[in-house]
Amino acid sequence: MSKTKNKNKERKFETPKPEKKPLINPKHKSTIWTIAILLILLIFFIINNTKSVPEEGPYPPNYHPDILNTQN
């Protein structure tokens, strides 16, 4: 009887696994994503507005500027 009690009392100790630390603090994660998206949008806005104005092409078919100006 004593043998079974001793076997139950034996415990196997596991070494604690180190906790994974996130690269970015979860508190600041949404702030960083918001800033990143705004920077990308700002870059696209600047690129879109710094291009030269395209040259004017021919008018579309059946376009009559006289008729459109008199309706205003």
ABEGO torsion letter per residue (X at the ends): XAAAAAAAABBBBBBBBBBBBBABBAAAAAAAAAAAAAAAAAAAAAAAAABBBBBBBBBBBGBBAAAAAAAX
